[in-house]
Amino acid sequence: LGTKEAQAIVPLAVKKIKSYPIENVYVTKDTHGENYMETSEGKHLPVEHCIKGTPGWGLDARIEAVTQGGYMIEK
């Protein structure tokens, strides 16, 4: 989470996630391959981001902790 504003909402997001049964929790994870810049999207949005396996692809540790057992969808 690259900004202080994004960091500030994490505790509220954790609280909200915990208010649901884990089987009702779905997480979408923006996911791109190493060739992102060569893709159609990469040519139109030339900002390398969410490359699978890199630190920028991971969830905040606090969010990851409360979503274990939920559904993770890479998109």
Contacts in CASP RR format, 6 or more apart in sequence:
PFRMAT RR
TARGET T0000
AUTHOR 0000-0000-0000
METHOD contacts of the structure
MODEL  1
LGTKEAQAIVPLAVKKIKSYPIENVYVTKDTHGENYMETSEGKHLPVEHC
IKGTPGWGLDARIEAVTQGGYMIEK
1 7 0 8 1.000
1 10 0 8 1.000
1 60 0 8 1.000
10 60 0 8 1.000
10 62 0 8 1.000
10 63 0 8 1.000
11 62 0 8 1.000
13 63 0 8 1.000
14 62 0 8 1.000
14 63 0 8 1.000
14 66 0 8 1.000
17 25 0 8 1.000
17 63 0 8 1.000
17 66 0 8 1.000
17 67 0 8 1.000
18 66 0 8 1.000
22 67 0 8 1.000
22 68 0 8 1.000
22 69 0 8 1.000
22 70 0 8 1.000
23 70 0 8 1.000
25 67 0 8 1.000
25 69 0 8 1.000
25 70 0 8 1.000
25 71 0 8 1.000
26 70 0 8 1.000
26 71 0 8 1.000
26 73 0 8 1.000
27 59 0 8 1.000
27 63 0 8 1.000
27 67 0 8 1.000
27 70 0 8 1.000
27 71 0 8 1.000
27 72 0 8 1.000
27 73 0 8 1.000
28 73 0 8 1.000
28 74 0 8 1.000
28 75 0 8 1.000
29 50 0 8 1.000
29 57 0 8 1.000
29 58 0 8 1.000
29 59 0 8 1.000
29 72 0 8 1.000
29 73 0 8 1.000
29 74 0 8 1.000
29 75 0 8 1.000
30 49 0 8 1.000
30 50 0 8 1.000
30 75 0 8 1.000
31 50 0 8 1.000
31 52 0 8 1.000
31 57 0 8 1.000
31 74 0 8 1.000
31 75 0 8 1.000
32 39 0 8 1.000
32 41 0 8 1.000
32 48 0 8 1.000
32 49 0 8 1.000
32 50 0 8 1.000
32 51 0 8 1.000
32 52 0 8 1.000
33 51 0 8 1.000
33 52 0 8 1.000
34 51 0 8 1.000
34 52 0 8 1.000
36 42 0 8 1.000
36 48 0 8 1.000
36 49 0 8 1.000
36 51 0 8 1.000
37 43 0 8 1.000
37 46 0 8 1.000
37 48 0 8 1.000
49 56 0 8 1.000
50 56 0 8 1.000
50 57 0 8 1.000
51 57 0 8 1.000
52 74 0 8 1.000
58 64 0 8 1.000
59 67 0 8 1.000
END
